Amino acid sequence: MEAATRAFLTHGYEASSMDAIAADAGVSKRTVYNHFPGKRELFRAVVAGLYEGFNSDGGQTLRHDQPPEQALPAFLRSLLAHMGQPEVQGLLRLVIAEHQRFPELTQDYLEGKSQTYSLLNAYIAAQHARGSLDAPDPHMVAAQLLGGLKEMLFWPTMLGLPVTADPERVIADSVAALVRAHGGGRVSAPAIPMD
């Protein structure tokens, strides 16, 4: 897996060969093919491996018994640290660069990180069920939360630009906006008195 990650990040998807990956790993090509039928399956495994640790740690921070103001900042900090890893950013750049020739890599990448988004969707759905959030569409709420965070803190780094926003401020403001927009126990509009 480490050899495959190095190969993909250094040479791209097309130029990475199973032979070279096996040689770098110090194993036979047969050994590699015993575990992965082809390069695409190996790429999927690399993406899944990158998200495996985060999914375990991230799942622990999103405790359903904690309110959004407590659970979400910890999760978002962990997510930002994960997205800042050179391997994660490198693979995303690879997927974008190779999309025209290998569009299936985009789907493989999205599937590899889908559990991360499922963790957040499940947390928001649980808060909706508890009445802490008014979020009948957890996926939309999660996408809005992550979209604002990525726009301010992730995409600038992907484009080689400096991050000018304070991450803690962005996290706090994003969570506060979510709670304002979807906080449970909303006050309904006052009834109009009937004469």
C-alpha atoms as one frame of an Amber mdcrd trajectory, in Angstrom:
protein
   0.000   0.000   0.000   2.821   2.406   0.851   4.622   1.565  -2.392   1.398
   2.078  -4.372   0.759   5.415  -2.682   4.287   6.556  -3.514   3.920   5.421
  -7.118   0.551   7.110  -7.668   1.694  10.377  -6.096   5.017  10.416  -7.932
   4.111   9.088 -11.379   0.335   9.463 -11.616  -2.140   6.678 -12.188  -1.419
   5.717 -15.780   2.374   5.676 -15.453   2.329   3.585 -12.270   2.834  -0.083
 -13.080   2.046  -3.067 -10.912   5.568  -4.366 -11.656   7.215  -1.218 -10.329
   4.942  -1.147  -7.269   5.778  -4.771  -6.489   9.511  -4.089  -6.895   9.342
  -1.036  -4.614   7.456  -3.064  -2.009  10.026  -5.863  -2.229   7.459  -8.506
  -3.164   6.684 -10.485  -6.269   4.118  -9.308  -8.787   2.168 -12.482  -8.029
   1.909 -11.412  -4.385   0.449  -8.060  -5.404  -2.060  -9.718  -7.749  -3.056
 -12.175  -5.011  -4.316  -9.196  -3.014  -5.416  -6.852  -5.802  -6.720  -8.120
  -9.177  -5.622  -4.924 -10.921  -4.359  -1.386 -10.552  -7.819   0.076 -10.062
  -8.490  -2.195  -7.069  -5.121  -1.180  -5.650  -6.000   2.499  -6.097  -9.312
   1.944  -4.285  -7.458   0.280  -1.425  -5.023   3.197  -1.190  -7.884   5.712
  -0.937  -9.745   3.574   1.623  -6.543   3.223   3.632  -6.048   6.974   3.757
  -9.503   7.455   5.249  -9.504   4.413   7.532  -7.691   6.072  10.435  -9.730
   9.228  10.198 -13.018   7.322  10.105 -12.061   5.552  13.322 -10.944   8.745
  15.093 -13.688  10.900  13.603 -16.362   8.451  14.688 -15.150   8.756  18.266
 -15.374  12.552  18.239 -18.953  12.561  16.923 -20.632  11.232  20.028 -24.374
  11.311  19.551 -24.932  12.196  23.213 -23.047  15.488  22.783 -24.658  18.647
  21.385 -23.439  20.054  18.046 -21.562  22.907  19.746 -19.414  20.312  21.497
 -19.112  17.425  19.029 -18.817  19.234  15.696 -15.758  21.433  16.417 -13.714
  18.390  17.460 -14.804  16.496  14.350 -14.036  19.436  12.049 -10.567  19.943
  13.564  -9.831  16.277  13.009 -11.147  16.460   9.439  -9.009  19.506   8.625
  -5.902  17.778   9.978  -6.713  14.750   7.838  -7.333  16.824   4.690  -4.053
  18.633   5.268  -2.014  15.453   4.887   0.184  15.562   1.767  -1.007  12.095
   0.686  -4.680  13.071   0.845  -4.105  16.282  -1.086  -1.820  14.514  -3.562
  -4.379  11.825  -4.351  -7.110  14.393  -4.852  -4.865  16.320  -7.253  -4.187
  13.040  -9.076  -7.919  12.296  -9.401  -8.572  15.771 -10.775  -5.649  15.577
 -13.212  -6.531  12.084 -14.448 -10.302  12.595 -14.607 -10.544  13.036 -18.367
  -8.688   9.794 -19.128  -9.854   7.794 -16.090 -13.232   9.141 -14.910 -13.756
   5.994 -12.846 -11.048   7.198 -10.436 -13.339  10.021  -9.354 -16.017   7.527
  -8.332 -13.428   5.360  -6.588 -12.154   8.381  -4.658 -15.658   9.449  -3.631
 -16.531   5.921  -2.505 -13.304   5.730  -0.519 -14.160   8.782   1.520 -17.921
   8.181   1.705 -17.791   6.733   5.220 -16.389  10.041   6.463 -19.492  11.826
   5.236 -21.706   9.020   6.518 -20.359   9.662  10.034 -21.426  13.296   9.863
 -24.774  12.474   8.236 -25.497   9.916  10.977 -24.610  12.388  13.720 -26.862
  15.098  12.272 -29.689  12.568  11.785 -29.323  11.498  15.437 -29.460  15.120
  16.593 -32.577  15.618  14.486 -34.171  12.569  16.119 -33.273  13.935  19.568
 -34.741  17.339  18.721 -31.363  19.106  19.057 -31.399  19.980  15.357 -34.194
  20.569  12.894 -32.484  18.732  10.044 -34.813  16.399   8.128 -32.204  16.265
   5.328 -28.957  15.474   7.191 -26.948  15.145   3.990 -27.787  18.686   2.896
 -26.903  20.101   6.315 -23.602  18.195   6.338 -22.758  19.364   2.817 -23.431
  22.984   3.757 -21.246  22.722   6.849 -18.346  21.088   5.002 -18.686  23.335
   1.956 -18.094  26.506   3.934 -15.187  24.977   5.812 -13.482  23.714   2.656
 -13.985  26.989   0.782 -12.126  28.922   3.475  -9.491  26.437   4.629  -9.000
  23.546   2.193  -9.252  24.782  -1.386  -6.719  27.608  -0.953  -4.079  25.052
   0.069  -5.015  22.797  -2.855  -4.438  25.751  -5.188  -1.144  26.733  -3.539
  -2.613  29.876  -1.973  -2.112  31.034   1.605  -4.901  30.424   4.081  -5.774
  33.833   5.473  -8.652  32.781   7.734  -8.167  31.563  11.303  -9.236  27.879
  11.342 -10.673  28.063  14.861 -12.771  31.091  13.933 -14.030  29.413  10.746
 -14.957  26.272  12.700 -16.730  28.239  15.436 -18.620  30.415  12.944 -19.597
  27.403  10.805 -20.981  25.468  13.766 -22.768  28.554  15.085 -24.360  29.128
  11.664 -25.530  25.507  11.537 -27.077  25.768  14.995 -28.749  29.086  14.133
 -30.190  27.681  10.911 -31.152  24.230  12.182 -31.360  24.511  15.955 -34.115
  22.453  17.506 -36.939  23.923  19.512 -37.575  26.773  17.135 -40.175  29.293
  18.189 -43.083  29.094  15.822 -44.652  32.211  14.397 -47.130  33.744  16.822
 -50.748  32.988  16.130 -52.780  35.840  14.718 -55.610  36.618  17.132 -59.041
  36.067  15.691 -61.650  38.788  16.377
